[in-house]
Amino acid sequence: MGKGDLTLMRYLHIVPYQNLINWSVAHVLGNDLGFTNRYPFVSIGVLLKPSRNVVIIKDNVEYKQVTVKTNGGGAVLRGIKLGKDIGTKKQYRVTEGQFIMSKIDARNGAFGIVSGDLNGAVVTGDFPVYDVEKEKLNPSYLQLLSCTKPFIKYAQSCSRGTTNRQRIDVNHFLDLQIPLPSLEEQNTIVTAYKNSISLAEQYEQQVANNGGKIKQYINTQLGIEQFTLHKLEHGNVLQFIRYKETLLRWDIWNGDNVISSKYEVVRLRKLIQQINTGTTPPTNKPEYFGGDIKFYTPSDIDGDMYLGKSERTLTQKAIVDKKARIFYKGDLLFVGIGSTVGKVGIVSDDIASSNQQITGLTLDRHSILPEFAFIYMNANKDITTAEQSKTTLPIVNQEKIKNIQIPLPPLNIQNEIVSYVKGQKDLMVQLKQRAQDARKKAIIDFETKLFV
């Protein structure tokens, strides 16, 4: 070979014939998925060894069953069953550290590494299981790689069959070439990812802890020590209640359904200047929808103090034609019907509207701050929804809303409580953002190492 031939070798890439599983140049060069050329490429089949540890299911033995969640959810416990309740009697045992996939859902990212708590569990033949060549491949590195969009896209290209029952062609999948850093560098990549995720989880735990601290702070400041629901003892079919003890109610909730506080406890009716339940304009009138007036439904009330955007909006015509109920800035909206009964929020626009699942309250601001009412009711749904009707849909109607008990400290104390809670909420927003940033960093740092 002459000098010219050596120069030419800089531009040629020699590929053994047996490696030509397809004619894609990108595939031949190990770049189908946009991987960087920083590391050597190895077929994934070289790093995985099929494992078929057969288990014959016995009727009187309990078995842990494993499944694999899509979109990088990993291997998880499907359930624990007696053998007599398991239809397929021939199954396969998995052990910690093995790589597992779902033949059906691999195209949706159903790959995972078997964790220690799943050791000894069983799977059907629809879940290929592999021992990982751990001297060359860190299982956690493979797990992270299998969560990436390009990896999942490749799995989709290996799937065959009808739309609803496509199954991965395992042999085709095992031909995939992946970048393989040294084991030491794999460990470094995995450790950096886990550190970022651990930091995110710490922030998320702080958010959860702060949520509990807020309720504890509120009830401590208000001196709430007791909340007792009145219940008839089993077998009691007759109970005498003196007329002067009936207060505002004749039903069985009137009894000892009370709270104690170091401040005066009043029924919400004493603080309400106006109360109305929302309504939905005729949906066959498009001229009523799509304007600039927010139209709230329970799904729009998400726990924030001040109500933000709404999924649907109304036009001025809906208001002019009296087809919608108007609520004003500072009004408190209370979800009175449905699975999220008790959620509250404060109207932040000059006017807004809502559907019939929501009741709006205009409060006497000389006695109670809307923000204080929100904080108390948001933190004490067990109190505000205690009298809900136990029907198909939980209901707290206007009368029951009026009957909610609320401690009433002076306005300066209410202001102190509001200021503290707002500060804690702001901190929680910051912590949530830090958690999101840490999770993004984990992904970006990992993908920067492996992709162009």
C-alpha positions as CSV (number, residue, x, y, z in Angstrom):
1,M,0.0,0.0,0.0
2,G,1.5,3.3,-1.1
3,K,1.5,6.8,0.4
4,G,-1.6,7.7,-1.6
5,D,-3.4,4.6,-0.2
6,L,-2.6,5.6,3.4
7,T,-4.0,9.1,2.7
8,L,-7.2,7.6,1.3
9,M,-7.7,5.6,4.5
10,R,-8.5,8.8,6.4
11,Y,-11.7,9.0,4.4
12,L,-12.7,5.4,4.2
13,H,-14.5,3.4,6.9
14,I,-14.0,-0.4,6.6
15,V,-17.1,-2.3,7.6
16,P,-17.1,-6.2,7.8
17,Y,-19.8,-7.7,5.6
18,Q,-21.4,-9.5,8.5
19,N,-22.0,-6.1,10.2
20,L,-24.2,-4.9,7.3
21,I,-27.6,-5.6,8.9
22,N,-28.9,-2.6,6.9
23,W,-27.5,-0.2,4.4
24,S,-27.9,2.9,6.5
25,V,-24.6,4.8,6.6
26,A,-25.6,6.4,9.9
27,H,-26.3,2.9,11.3
28,V,-23.0,1.5,10.1
29,L,-21.2,4.4,11.8
30,G,-23.1,3.9,15.0
31,N,-25.0,7.2,14.5
32,D,-28.6,6.2,13.9
33,L,-29.8,7.9,17.1
34,G,-27.5,11.0,16.9
35,F,-25.0,9.5,19.4
36,T,-21.7,11.3,19.7
37,N,-18.6,9.7,18.3
38,R,-16.7,10.4,21.5
39,Y,-17.0,6.8,22.6
40,P,-16.7,3.4,20.9
41,F,-19.9,1.7,19.7
42,V,-20.9,-1.8,20.8
43,S,-24.0,-3.8,19.8
44,I,-26.3,-4.0,22.8
45,G,-26.6,-7.8,22.1
46,V,-23.0,-8.2,23.0
47,L,-23.6,-6.7,26.5
48,L,-26.8,-8.6,27.3
49,K,-27.2,-12.4,27.8
50,P,-30.8,-13.8,27.6
51,S,-31.9,-15.3,30.9
52,R,-34.7,-17.9,31.1
53,N,-35.0,-19.1,34.6
54,V,-38.2,-21.2,34.3
55,V,-40.6,-21.3,37.2
56,I,-43.7,-23.6,37.2
57,I,-46.3,-21.8,39.2
58,K,-47.8,-23.7,42.1
59,D,-51.3,-23.0,43.3
60,N,-50.6,-22.5,47.0
61,V,-47.5,-20.3,46.7
62,E,-47.5,-16.5,46.5
63,Y,-45.6,-14.8,43.7
64,K,-44.5,-11.3,43.1
65,Q,-45.3,-10.3,39.5
66,V,-43.3,-7.7,37.6
67,T,-44.3,-5.3,34.8
68,V,-42.4,-2.5,33.0
69,K,-43.9,1.0,32.8
70,T,-43.6,3.0,29.6
71,N,-41.7,6.2,29.0
72,G,-38.8,5.2,31.2
73,G,-40.9,4.2,34.2
74,G,-38.7,1.1,34.8
75,A,-39.5,-2.3,36.2
76,V,-42.2,-2.2,39.0
77,L,-44.2,-4.5,41.1
78,R,-47.4,-5.5,39.3
79,G,-48.9,-7.2,42.3
80,I,-48.7,-10.3,44.5
81,K,-50.9,-13.3,43.8
82,L,-51.4,-16.8,44.8
83,G,-50.4,-19.2,42.1
84,K,-54.0,-20.5,41.6
85,D,-54.9,-16.9,40.5
86,I,-52.2,-16.8,37.9
87,G,-53.3,-17.9,34.5
88,T,-49.9,-18.7,32.8
89,K,-48.3,-21.5,34.8
90,K,-44.9,-21.3,33.0
91,Q,-43.2,-18.1,33.9
92,Y,-39.6,-16.8,34.4
93,R,-37.8,-15.7,37.6
94,V,-36.0,-12.3,37.6
95,T,-33.0,-11.3,39.8
96,E,-31.7,-7.9,40.9
97,G,-29.7,-6.0,38.2
98,Q,-31.2,-7.8,35.2
99,F,-32.4,-5.8,32.2
100,I,-36.1,-6.4,31.3
101,M,-38.4,-5.1,28.5
102,S,-42.0,-5.5,27.4
103,K,-42.3,-7.0,23.9
104,I,-45.6,-5.1,23.4
105,D,-44.7,-1.8,25.1
106,A,-40.9,-1.5,24.3
107,R,-41.9,0.8,21.4
108,N,-43.3,3.1,24.2
109,G,-40.1,3.0,26.3
110,A,-41.0,0.0,28.5
111,F,-37.4,-1.0,29.7
112,G,-36.1,-1.4,33.2
113,I,-33.5,-2.7,35.6
114,V,-34.8,-5.2,38.2
115,S,-34.4,-3.6,41.7
116,G,-33.6,-5.4,44.9
117,D,-37.1,-5.5,46.1
118,L,-38.2,-7.3,42.9
119,N,-35.6,-10.0,43.3
120,G,-37.2,-13.4,42.7
121,A,-40.4,-12.1,41.1
122,V,-41.8,-13.7,38.0
123,V,-42.7,-12.5,34.5
124,T,-44.4,-14.1,31.5
125,G,-42.7,-14.8,28.2
126,D,-43.9,-11.3,27.0
127,F,-41.0,-9.9,29.0
128,P,-37.6,-10.8,27.7
129,V,-35.0,-10.8,30.5
130,Y,-31.2,-10.3,30.2
131,D,-28.2,-10.6,32.4
132,V,-26.0,-7.5,32.0
133,E,-22.3,-7.9,31.3
134,K,-21.4,-5.8,34.4
135,E,-17.7,-5.8,33.7
136,K,-18.4,-3.7,30.7
137,L,-21.8,-2.1,31.3
138,N,-23.3,-0.4,34.4
139,P,-27.0,-1.4,34.5
140,S,-28.0,2.1,35.6
141,Y,-26.2,3.6,32.6
142,L,-28.2,1.3,30.4
143,Q,-31.5,2.3,32.2
144,L,-30.8,6.0,31.6
145,L,-29.9,5.4,28.0
146,S,-33.2,3.4,27.5
147,C,-35.2,6.4,28.7
148,T,-34.0,8.7,25.9
149,K,-36.3,9.6,23.0
150,P,-33.9,8.4,20.3
151,F,-33.6,5.0,22.1
152,I,-37.3,4.6,22.2
153,K,-37.6,5.7,18.6
154,Y,-35.3,2.9,17.7
155,A,-37.4,0.4,19.6
156,Q,-40.4,1.7,17.6
157,S,-38.6,1.0,14.4
158,C,-38.0,-2.6,15.6
159,S,-41.6,-3.3,16.3
160,R,-43.9,-5.2,13.9
161,G,-47.5,-6.1,13.8
162,T,-50.9,-4.4,14.0
163,T,-51.1,-1.0,15.6
164,N,-52.6,-2.2,18.9
165,R,-50.5,-5.4,19.2
166,Q,-47.1,-4.5,17.8
167,R,-44.3,-6.5,19.3
168,I,-40.6,-5.7,19.3
169,D,-38.3,-7.8,17.0
170,V,-35.9,-8.8,19.8
171,N,-33.1,-9.8,17.4
172,H,-33.3,-6.5,15.5
173,F,-33.3,-4.6,18.8
174,L,-30.2,-6.4,20.0
175,D,-28.3,-5.2,16.9
176,L,-28.5,-1.6,18.2
177,Q,-25.1,-0.1,18.6
178,I,-24.8,2.1,21.7
179,P,-21.9,4.3,22.8
180,L,-19.9,2.6,25.5
181,P,-17.6,4.8,27.7
182,S,-15.3,3.0,30.0
183,L,-17.0,1.5,33.1
184,E,-15.3,4.2,35.2
185,E,-16.8,7.0,33.1
186,Q,-20.2,5.3,33.0
187,N,-20.1,5.3,36.8
188,T,-19.3,9.0,36.8
189,I,-22.1,9.8,34.4
190,V,-24.6,7.8,36.5
191,T,-23.4,9.3,39.8
192,A,-23.8,12.9,38.4
193,Y,-27.3,12.1,37.2
194,K,-28.3,10.6,40.5
195,N,-26.8,13.5,42.5
196,S,-29.0,16.0,40.5
197,I,-32.1,13.8,41.0
198,S,-31.3,13.5,44.7
199,L,-31.1,17.3,44.9
200,A,-34.4,17.6,43.2
201,E,-36.0,15.1,45.6
202,Q,-34.6,17.1,48.5
203,Y,-36.3,20.3,47.2
204,E,-39.5,18.4,46.6
205,Q,-39.5,17.0,50.2
206,Q,-39.0,20.5,51.5
207,V,-42.1,21.6,49.6
208,A,-44.1,18.7,51.1
209,N,-42.8,19.5,54.6
210,N,-43.7,23.2,54.2
211,G,-47.2,22.3,53.2
212,G,-47.7,20.5,56.5
213,K,-46.0,23.3,58.4
214,I,-48.4,25.8,57.0
215,K,-51.5,24.0,58.3
216,Q,-49.8,23.4,61.7
217,Y,-48.9,27.1,61.9
218,I,-52.5,28.3,61.0
219,N,-54.1,26.0,63.5
220,T,-51.6,26.9,66.2
221,Q,-52.1,30.6,65.6
222,L,-55.9,30.2,65.8
223,G,-55.7,27.9,68.8
224,I,-57.7,25.2,67.0
225,E,-57.6,22.2,69.3
226,Q,-60.7,20.2,68.6
227,F,-62.9,19.3,65.7
228,T,-65.5,16.7,66.4
229,L,-68.0,15.3,63.9
230,H,-71.4,14.4,65.4
231,K,-72.2,10.8,64.7
232,L,-75.1,8.7,66.0
233,E,-74.0,5.6,67.8
234,H,-75.0,2.4,66.1
235,G,-78.5,1.4,67.2
236,N,-79.6,4.9,68.3
237,V,-82.8,5.5,66.5
238,L,-84.1,8.2,68.8
239,Q,-82.3,11.2,70.2
240,F,-83.7,14.2,72.1
241,I,-82.2,17.7,71.3
242,R,-83.4,20.8,73.2
243,Y,-84.9,23.5,71.0
244,K,-82.4,26.1,72.2
245,E,-79.5,23.8,71.1
246,T,-80.7,23.5,67.5
247,L,-79.0,26.8,66.4
248,L,-79.5,27.0,62.7
249,R,-79.9,23.4,61.8
250,W,-82.5,20.6,62.3
251,D,-80.5,17.7,60.9
252,I,-78.2,15.3,62.7
253,W,-75.1,17.4,62.0
254,N,-76.3,20.0,64.4
255,G,-75.0,18.1,67.5
256,D,-71.4,18.3,68.6
257,N,-69.9,19.1,65.2
258,V,-67.9,22.0,66.6
259,I,-64.4,23.4,66.7
260,S,-62.6,25.1,69.5
261,S,-60.4,28.1,69.2
262,K,-58.9,30.9,71.3
263,Y,-60.8,33.3,69.1
264,E,-64.5,33.6,68.6
265,V,-65.8,30.9,66.2
266,V,-68.6,32.0,63.9
267,R,-70.7,30.5,61.2
268,L,-69.7,31.7,57.7
269,R,-73.2,33.1,57.2
270,K,-72.4,36.0,59.5
271,L,-69.6,37.1,57.2
272,I,-71.2,36.6,53.9
273,Q,-72.7,39.7,52.1
274,Q,-73.7,37.8,49.0
275,I,-73.6,34.2,47.9
276,N,-74.4,32.8,44.4
277,T,-73.8,29.6,42.6
278,G,-72.4,29.7,39.0
279,T,-74.2,28.7,35.9
280,T,-73.2,27.6,32.4
281,P,-74.5,29.5,29.4
282,P,-76.2,27.4,26.7
283,T,-73.4,25.6,25.0
284,N,-75.3,25.7,21.6
285,K,-74.7,29.5,21.6
286,P,-71.1,30.0,20.4
287,E,-71.5,33.7,20.7
288,Y,-71.4,33.3,24.5
289,F,-67.9,31.7,24.5
290,G,-64.4,32.7,23.7
291,G,-64.3,36.2,25.0
292,D,-62.1,37.8,27.7
293,I,-64.1,36.9,30.8
294,K,-62.7,33.9,32.6
295,F,-65.1,31.0,33.2
296,Y,-63.9,28.8,36.0
297,T,-64.6,25.1,36.5
298,P,-63.2,23.0,39.4
299,S,-60.2,21.9,37.3
300,D,-59.1,25.5,37.1
301,I,-58.9,25.9,40.8
302,D,-55.5,24.4,41.6
303,G,-54.7,25.5,45.2
304,D,-53.2,28.9,44.4
305,M,-54.6,31.7,46.4
306,Y,-55.5,33.9,43.4
307,L,-57.2,32.4,40.5
308,G,-55.3,32.5,37.2
309,K,-56.2,31.4,33.7
310,S,-59.3,29.4,32.9
311,E,-59.6,26.8,30.2
312,R,-62.8,28.4,28.9
313,T,-63.9,32.0,28.7
314,L,-67.1,33.9,28.1
315,T,-68.1,37.0,26.1
316,Q,-69.7,40.1,27.3
317,K,-72.9,39.0,25.6
318,A,-73.2,36.1,28.0
319,I,-73.3,38.6,30.8
320,V,-75.6,41.1,29.1
321,D,-78.1,38.3,28.3
322,K,-77.9,37.2,31.9
323,K,-76.7,33.7,30.9
324,A,-73.8,33.7,33.3
325,R,-73.2,34.6,37.0
326,I,-70.8,37.4,37.7
327,F,-68.3,37.3,40.5
328,Y,-66.0,40.3,41.4
329,K,-62.4,40.8,42.4
330,G,-61.9,39.5,45.9
331,D,-64.8,37.1,45.9
332,L,-64.0,33.6,47.2
333,L,-65.0,30.7,44.9
334,F,-65.8,27.4,46.6
335,V,-66.1,24.1,44.7
336,G,-69.3,22.7,46.1
337,I,-69.9,19.7,43.9
338,G,-67.7,16.8,42.7
339,S,-64.6,14.9,43.7
340,T,-62.7,18.0,44.5
341,V,-65.3,19.6,46.7
342,G,-63.8,22.1,49.1
343,K,-61.2,23.7,46.8
344,V,-61.2,27.5,47.0
345,G,-59.6,30.4,45.2
346,I,-59.9,34.2,45.1
347,V,-61.1,36.1,42.0
348,S,-58.2,38.3,40.8
349,D,-59.8,39.9,37.8
350,D,-62.4,42.7,37.9
351,I,-65.1,40.2,37.0
352,A,-65.2,36.4,36.4
353,S,-67.8,33.7,36.1
354,S,-68.1,30.0,36.9
355,N,-70.1,26.9,36.2
356,Q,-72.7,25.4,38.5
357,Q,-70.2,23.3,40.5
358,I,-68.8,26.5,42.1
359,T,-70.3,28.9,44.6
360,G,-69.1,32.5,44.9
361,L,-68.9,34.3,48.2
362,T,-68.7,38.1,48.8
363,L,-67.3,38.5,52.3
364,D,-67.6,41.4,54.8
365,R,-64.1,42.8,54.5
366,H,-64.5,44.8,57.7
367,S,-64.6,41.5,59.6
368,I,-62.6,39.0,57.5
369,L,-59.9,39.2,54.8
370,P,-60.6,37.1,51.7
371,E,-57.0,35.9,51.9
372,F,-57.5,34.8,55.5
373,A,-60.7,32.9,54.6
374,F,-58.9,31.2,51.7
375,I,-56.0,30.2,53.9
376,Y,-58.2,28.8,56.6
377,M,-60.5,26.9,54.2
378,N,-57.7,25.7,52.0
379,A,-55.9,24.2,55.0
380,N,-59.0,22.7,56.7
381,K,-61.0,20.9,54.0
382,D,-61.9,18.3,56.7
383,I,-63.9,21.1,58.4
384,T,-65.3,22.9,55.4
385,T,-66.5,19.7,53.7
386,A,-67.6,17.8,56.8
387,E,-71.3,18.2,56.0
388,Q,-71.1,17.1,52.4
389,S,-74.0,15.0,51.2
390,K,-72.9,11.4,50.7
391,T,-74.5,11.0,47.3
392,T,-73.1,9.8,44.0
393,L,-71.3,13.2,43.8
394,P,-70.2,14.9,47.1
395,I,-72.2,18.1,47.5
396,V,-71.7,21.1,49.9
397,N,-74.6,23.4,49.0
398,Q,-75.1,27.0,49.9
399,E,-76.7,26.3,53.2
400,K,-73.9,24.0,54.2
401,I,-71.3,26.6,53.1
402,K,-73.1,29.2,55.3
403,N,-72.9,26.8,58.2
404,I,-69.1,26.3,58.0
405,Q,-67.4,27.3,61.3
406,I,-64.4,29.7,61.2
407,P,-62.3,31.3,64.0
408,L,-62.4,35.0,63.7
409,P,-59.2,36.8,65.0
410,P,-58.8,40.6,64.7
411,L,-57.8,41.9,61.3
412,N,-54.2,42.6,62.4
413,I,-53.8,38.9,63.4
414,Q,-55.4,37.8,60.1
415,N,-52.9,40.0,58.3
416,E,-50.0,38.4,60.1
417,I,-51.2,34.9,59.2
418,V,-51.7,35.9,55.6
419,S,-48.2,37.5,55.4
420,Y,-46.6,34.3,56.9
421,V,-48.4,31.9,54.6
422,K,-47.7,34.1,51.5
423,G,-44.0,34.0,52.4
424,Q,-44.1,30.2,52.8
425,K,-45.9,29.8,49.5
426,D,-43.3,32.0,47.7
427,L,-40.6,29.8,49.2
428,M,-42.4,26.7,48.0
429,V,-42.6,28.1,44.5
430,Q,-38.8,28.7,44.5
431,L,-38.2,25.2,45.8
432,K,-40.4,23.7,43.1
433,Q,-38.5,25.6,40.5
434,R,-35.1,24.5,41.9
435,A,-36.4,20.9,41.8
436,Q,-37.4,21.3,38.1
437,D,-34.1,22.9,37.3
438,A,-32.2,20.0,39.0
439,R,-34.2,17.4,37.1
440,K,-33.6,19.3,33.8
441,K,-29.8,19.5,34.6
442,A,-29.7,15.8,35.2
443,I,-31.1,15.1,31.8
444,I,-29.2,17.8,29.9
445,D,-25.8,16.7,31.5
446,F,-26.5,13.1,30.6
447,E,-27.6,13.7,27.0
448,T,-24.7,16.2,26.4
449,K,-22.3,13.4,27.2
450,L,-23.9,11.0,24.7
451,F,-25.6,12.9,21.9
452,V,-24.3,15.3,19.2
